[in-house]
Amino acid sequence: MTAAMRICGAVLLVWCLAPASRLAAQEGHPLVGTWHGTWVAAGKPSDLTLVIEFDGKTVTGLVNPGPDSMRLTNIVLDPTDWSVHFAGDVKQGAGKTVHLALDGKIQDITSRHRSIVGTWTEGTSKGDWKMSLDD
């Protein structure tokens, strides 16, 4: 085998393996993880935790994990402008449920510490909402 053939073979090997290394470096779905933040309604801030998962087909979420947690029934991410929409129904005593909608935009999408800023609507209450992705 000549030196030129060995060099050509080495270049071909590197060229073939390069896409695999880029795939291994990808982080995954931009919403997946635990998010912490606050939402403010009527001037009163409230703590908020979201846990978002992705099974390869469907994005699912849980608001404030624990005994009073709420499942998000509709999560939509628009990658053209990185806008997000989360929706679900909140139980509010005596069997009453109120629709919850969170609409926002992912800020600094390439950062591990990206955030979502937007509007929180719970029934007739509306307020600002901001969260950051945990490490």
C-alpha positions as CSV (number, residue, x, y, z in Angstrom):
1,M,0.0,0.0,0.0
2,T,1.4,3.3,-1.0
3,A,1.7,6.4,1.2
4,A,-0.8,8.2,-0.9
5,M,-3.4,5.4,-0.5
6,R,-2.8,5.4,3.3
7,I,-3.4,9.2,3.5
8,C,-6.5,8.9,1.3
9,G,-7.8,6.1,3.6
10,A,-7.1,8.2,6.7
11,V,-8.9,11.2,5.3
12,L,-11.9,9.0,4.2
13,L,-12.1,7.5,7.8
14,V,-12.1,11.0,9.4
15,W,-14.7,12.2,6.9
16,C,-16.9,9.2,7.7
17,L,-16.6,9.6,11.5
18,A,-17.1,13.4,11.7
19,P,-20.9,13.2,11.4
20,A,-21.1,10.7,14.2
21,S,-19.1,12.9,16.6
22,R,-21.5,15.8,15.8
23,L,-24.5,13.6,16.6
24,A,-23.0,12.6,20.0
25,A,-22.6,16.2,20.9
26,Q,-26.2,17.2,20.4
27,E,-28.1,18.0,23.6
28,G,-31.6,16.8,22.6
29,H,-35.0,18.4,22.8
30,P,-34.6,22.1,24.0
31,L,-37.4,21.9,26.6
32,V,-36.4,18.7,28.3
33,G,-35.3,19.1,31.9
34,T,-36.3,20.7,35.1
35,W,-37.2,24.4,35.0
36,H,-37.5,26.8,37.9
37,G,-38.9,30.3,38.0
38,T,-41.8,32.5,39.0
39,W,-45.0,33.8,37.7
40,V,-46.5,37.1,38.9
41,A,-50.2,37.8,39.0
42,A,-51.7,40.9,40.7
43,G,-48.2,41.9,41.8
44,K,-47.7,38.7,43.8
45,P,-44.9,36.3,42.7
46,S,-45.3,32.6,43.0
47,D,-42.6,29.9,42.7
48,L,-43.0,27.5,39.8
49,T,-41.3,24.2,38.8
50,L,-41.8,22.5,35.5
51,V,-40.5,19.0,34.6
52,I,-40.5,18.4,30.9
53,E,-39.8,15.0,29.2
54,F,-39.6,13.8,25.6
55,D,-39.9,10.1,24.6
56,G,-38.9,10.7,21.0
57,K,-42.4,11.4,19.8
58,T,-44.3,13.3,22.5
59,V,-43.4,16.1,24.9
60,T,-45.0,15.8,28.4
61,G,-44.8,17.9,31.5
62,L,-45.6,18.3,35.1
63,V,-46.2,21.5,37.0
64,N,-45.0,21.7,40.6
65,P,-44.3,17.9,41.1
66,G,-45.8,16.6,44.4
67,P,-49.3,15.9,45.8
68,D,-50.8,19.0,44.1
69,S,-49.0,18.6,40.8
70,M,-50.7,19.2,37.4
71,R,-50.1,17.4,34.1
72,L,-49.7,19.5,31.1
73,T,-52.0,18.1,28.4
74,N,-50.7,20.2,25.5
75,I,-47.1,21.3,24.9
76,V,-46.2,22.9,21.6
77,L,-42.8,24.2,20.5
78,D,-42.4,26.3,17.4
79,P,-38.7,26.1,16.3
80,T,-39.2,28.9,13.7
81,D,-39.2,31.5,16.5
82,W,-38.7,29.3,19.6
83,S,-42.1,30.1,21.0
84,V,-43.7,27.6,23.4
85,H,-47.2,26.9,24.6
86,F,-48.1,24.8,27.6
87,A,-51.7,24.0,28.6
88,G,-53.6,22.0,31.2
89,D,-56.4,22.1,33.7
90,V,-55.8,23.1,37.4
91,K,-58.0,21.7,40.1
92,Q,-59.2,24.4,42.5
93,G,-61.2,22.8,45.3
94,A,-64.8,21.5,45.3
95,G,-64.2,19.7,42.0
96,K,-63.7,23.0,40.0
97,T,-61.1,23.1,37.3
98,V,-59.6,26.1,35.6
99,H,-57.7,26.1,32.3
100,L,-54.0,27.1,32.6
101,A,-52.0,28.3,29.6
102,L,-48.4,29.4,29.5
103,D,-47.2,31.1,26.4
104,G,-43.6,32.3,25.9
105,K,-40.4,32.3,24.0
106,I,-37.1,30.5,24.7
107,Q,-34.4,33.1,25.3
108,D,-30.7,32.3,24.5
109,I,-31.6,28.9,23.0
110,T,-28.0,27.7,22.7
111,S,-27.2,28.2,26.4
112,R,-27.4,25.4,28.9
113,H,-29.0,28.1,31.2
114,R,-31.6,29.2,28.6
115,S,-34.8,30.7,29.9
116,I,-38.5,31.1,28.9
117,V,-40.2,34.4,29.3
118,G,-43.9,34.9,28.6
119,T,-47.5,35.1,29.9
120,W,-49.3,32.9,32.4
121,T,-53.1,32.6,32.1
122,E,-55.1,30.8,34.8
123,G,-58.8,31.2,34.3
124,T,-59.3,35.0,34.3
125,S,-56.0,35.7,36.0
126,K,-53.1,36.7,33.9
127,G,-49.5,37.5,34.7
128,D,-45.9,37.4,33.7
129,W,-43.9,34.2,33.7
130,K,-40.1,33.5,33.6
131,M,-38.2,30.2,34.1
132,S,-34.6,29.0,33.7
133,L,-33.4,25.5,32.9
134,D,-31.5,23.8,35.7
135,D,-28.2,22.1,35.1
